[in-house]
Amino acid sequence: MSYQKILDAIPKAEILKYLKKNTSLNTGGREVGASTASRKAMIRKMHEIPVKNSKNEKSI
């Protein structure tokens, strides 16, 4: 059986429902779980961008 026949057999609504539940548009299709803040923190660590803190300005 070809993949196309299998894909055609699955209702599009079901696929969309699954995708909406398991991924988020603003995460670029990543699995939902890691918060935006933790992702931004990881990116900052990679690039060593100074972060403005409420008390003081420090470089991570």
Phi, psi and omega in degrees: 000135182281156179299324182298320179297320179296313181297321180293333181286336180273126179297139182300324181299320179296317180298313181297320180298317180295316182296319180296322183289325189257348177225161179237141183296321185284352176266006180070030178084008176288158174297141178286141180160289178294129182287160180299321182299316181291326177294317179297321179297319179297317180296318179300317180299321180295320186260352181052057177269132178298140184247132177278120178262163180293328182267311183214167179260122181224158179261132180273000000 
